[in-house]
Amino acid sequence: MLKIENLSKVYPPSETALQQIDIEIEKGEFVGVVGSSGSGKSTLLKCLAMQQTWTSGTYRMGDHNITAQGWSGKRKVRRECAYLEQTPVLNVHRKALKNVLIGRTQQTPLWRMVTGMVRNDDYMGAMDTLERLGLLEKAHMLTSELSGGERQRVAIARALVHGAQVLLVDEPVLGLDPKSAETVMNTLRELALKEQVTVIAVLHQVELAEKYATRVIGLANGRIEADVKGRRLLQTEKQRLSI
Ligand SMILES: Nc1ncnc2c1ncn2[C@@H]1O[C@H](COP(=O)(O)OP(=O)(O)OP(=O)(O)O)[C@@H](O)[C@H]1O
């Protein structure tokens, strides 16, 4: 579904963050990206989300050659892939439901945005998504009253309501207590396994990647040094990754 060939990223003037990255990711895979600090994990995510320009490489999504399509390719990526930052960008003064509905604003006529009136099917869709993520009873609570893990799940709900088929998640459990981290990781795993949402998550803790992801990609100095499915990383692989 996603095919990346020979991706390189150099930040000006000369900081090489990624070199010759080749990856093919199937629909519904849950990929954990690990590696030491500065190995290029966030840059990889941003390049996949087209939030960073590519220095070189070819990007394919399904039958589409995104690289060759220029702006329309970029739009397609932005529509289908949601990039979720370490700390979700939410309006904490609004209810969880409102934050989820913000994901629908591109499809909402201006008069509805001005009057604040929400289409019934948008409302139902948002509530349905909150329920899938175990947040139904939090829908009408102010986002400031939610825990870090719940906020992270609100951000995921918003991405799904927006129509994202690929979640690019940077450190989804950063700063969360173990129980909340487990809930967020389980949510991501279930979305991948049961709903065929593709999840690519940068994870500092390799144990989390090994426990929840179906595939672990390890980066070192901007290169892929490990790419394993269905097994833990070997000690030698961890040494190559310096983790
Ligand atoms: N905007 C930028 N401008 C210049 N160099 C950058 C920029 N962003 C990242 N880099 C450099 O690119 C390299 C990879 O950075 P990146 O943030 O992708 O690594 P990371 O593996 O996500 O690190 P961490 O785990 O510490 O978040 C690093 O050497 C970093 O200093």
Ligand as a Chemical Component Dictionary entry (heavy atoms), coordinates in Angstrom:
data_LIG
# 
_chem_comp.id                   LIG 
_chem_comp.type                 NON-POLYMER 
_chem_comp.pdbx_formal_charge   0 
_chem_comp.three_letter_code    LIG 
# 
loop_
_chem_comp_atom.comp_id 
_chem_comp_atom.atom_id 
_chem_comp_atom.alt_atom_id 
_chem_comp_atom.type_symbol 
_chem_comp_atom.charge 
_chem_comp_atom.model_Cartn_x 
_chem_comp_atom.model_Cartn_y 
_chem_comp_atom.model_Cartn_z 
_chem_comp_atom.pdbx_ordinal 
LIG N1  N1  N 0 14.606 20.818 11.275 1  
LIG C1  C1  C 0 15.838 20.284 11.334 2  
LIG N2  N2  N 0 16.896 20.956 10.859 3  
LIG C2  C2  C 0 18.139 20.423 10.873 4  
LIG N3  N3  N 0 18.419 19.191 11.349 5  
LIG C3  C3  C 0 17.392 18.475 11.833 6  
LIG C4  C4  C 0 16.041 18.982 11.860 7  
LIG N4  N4  N 0 15.229 18.031 12.400 8  
LIG C5  C5  C 0 16.039 16.995 12.707 9  
LIG N5  N5  N 0 17.319 17.265 12.377 10 
LIG C6  C6  C 0 18.473 16.365 12.534 11 
LIG O1  O1  O 0 18.200 15.162 11.807 12 
LIG C7  C7  C 0 18.637 14.027 12.547 13 
LIG C8  C8  C 0 17.449 13.096 12.788 14 
LIG O2  O2  O 0 16.521 13.763 13.628 15 
LIG P1  P1  P 0 15.139 13.113 14.055 16 
LIG O3  O3  O 0 14.407 14.126 14.871 17 
LIG O4  O4  O 0 14.465 12.560 12.877 18 
LIG O5  O5  O 0 15.654 11.915 14.968 19 
LIG P2  P2  P 0 14.848 11.015 16.019 20 
LIG O6  O6  O 0 15.348 9.630  15.846 21 
LIG O7  O7  O 0 13.395 11.246 15.878 22 
LIG O8  O8  O 0 15.371 11.609 17.400 23 
LIG P3  P3  P 0 14.657 11.638 18.854 24 
LIG O9  O9  O 0 14.463 10.221 19.260 25 
LIG O10 O10 O 0 15.661 12.336 19.703 26 
LIG O11 O11 O 0 13.373 12.400 18.716 27 
LIG C9  C9  C 0 19.249 14.553 13.839 28 
LIG O12 O12 O 0 20.647 14.623 13.658 29 
LIG C10 C10 C 0 18.663 15.942 13.982 30 
LIG O13 O13 O 0 19.530 16.799 14.649 31 
# 
loop_
_chem_comp_bond.comp_id 
_chem_comp_bond.atom_id_1 
_chem_comp_bond.atom_id_2 
_chem_comp_bond.value_order 
_chem_comp_bond.pdbx_ordinal 
LIG N1  C1  SING 1  
LIG C1  N2  SING 2  
LIG C1  C4  DOUB 3  
LIG N2  C2  DOUB 4  
LIG C2  N3  SING 5  
LIG N3  C3  DOUB 6  
LIG C3  C4  SING 7  
LIG C3  N5  SING 8  
LIG C4  N4  SING 9  
LIG N4  C5  DOUB 10 
LIG C5  N5  SING 11 
LIG N5  C6  SING 12 
LIG C6  O1  SING 13 
LIG C6  C10 SING 14 
LIG O1  C7  SING 15 
LIG C7  C8  SING 16 
LIG C7  C9  SING 17 
LIG C8  O2  SING 18 
LIG O2  P1  SING 19 
LIG P1  O3  DOUB 20 
LIG P1  O4  SING 21 
LIG P1  O5  SING 22 
LIG O5  P2  SING 23 
LIG P2  O6  DOUB 24 
LIG P2  O7  SING 25 
LIG P2  O8  SING 26 
LIG O8  P3  SING 27 
LIG P3  O9  DOUB 28 
LIG P3  O10 SING 29 
LIG P3  O11 SING 30 
LIG C9  O12 SING 31 
LIG C9  C10 SING 32 
LIG C10 O13 SING 33 
# 
